[in-house]
Amino acid sequence: MSTSSWTWRYEPEGTDVEQAETFTSQSDAESWLGEAWRRLAEAGVTGVTLLQDGKKVYGPMPLSE
């Protein structure tokens, strides 16, 4: 059984922010974003796209209150 890899792509692409870790579930990825979105926004990330094994699941989703 293969395990999916869940990651976030930051918008605009090329934003100079350390990439998030790779997650083993969508839930883990979304929980992490819930804790990290303010830090990302302060660093210049304007939105995020969720990827599963490199394929777009949803997004870009804006990072704003």
C-alpha positions as CSV (number, residue, x, y, z in Angstrom):
1,M,0.0,0.0,0.0
2,S,1.5,3.4,-1.0
3,T,1.2,6.4,1.1
4,S,0.1,9.8,-0.3
5,S,2.3,12.8,0.0
6,W,0.4,16.1,0.9
7,T,2.2,19.4,0.5
8,W,1.4,23.1,0.2
9,R,2.5,25.3,-2.8
10,Y,2.9,28.9,-1.8
11,E,1.6,31.8,-4.0
12,P,3.1,33.6,-5.5
13,E,5.4,30.8,-6.6
14,G,9.0,31.4,-5.7
15,T,8.1,33.2,-2.4
16,D,11.2,33.0,-0.3
17,V,9.8,31.1,2.6
18,E,10.9,27.7,3.9
19,Q,8.6,25.1,2.5
20,A,6.3,23.2,4.9
21,E,7.1,19.6,5.6
22,T,5.4,16.8,3.7
23,F,2.3,15.4,5.4
24,T,0.8,11.9,5.3
25,S,-2.8,13.1,5.3
26,Q,-4.9,16.0,4.1
27,S,-6.0,16.5,7.7
28,D,-2.5,16.9,9.0
29,A,-1.6,19.3,6.2
30,E,-4.7,21.4,6.9
31,S,-4.1,21.4,10.7
32,W,-0.5,22.6,10.1
33,L,-1.8,25.4,7.9
34,G,-4.3,26.5,10.5
35,E,-1.3,27.0,12.9
36,A,1.1,28.5,10.4
37,W,-0.9,30.8,8.0
38,R,-0.3,34.0,9.9
39,R,3.5,33.5,9.8
40,L,3.3,32.6,6.1
41,A,1.2,35.7,5.4
42,E,3.7,37.9,7.3
43,A,6.5,36.4,5.1
44,G,4.8,37.5,1.9
45,V,2.7,34.4,1.0
46,T,-0.6,35.5,-0.4
47,G,-2.2,32.1,-0.9
48,V,-1.6,28.4,-0.8
49,T,-2.6,25.4,-3.0
50,L,-2.9,21.9,-1.5
51,L,-1.2,19.2,-3.5
52,Q,-1.5,15.4,-3.2
53,D,1.4,13.6,-4.8
54,G,2.1,16.7,-6.8
55,K,-1.5,17.1,-8.2
56,K,-3.7,20.0,-7.2
57,V,-6.5,19.2,-4.7
58,Y,-7.7,22.8,-4.2
59,G,-6.5,26.4,-4.3
60,P,-5.1,28.8,-4.5
61,M,-6.7,29.7,-1.2
62,P,-6.0,33.3,0.0
63,L,-4.2,33.8,3.3
64,S,-6.2,36.6,5.0
65,E,-8.2,37.0,8.1
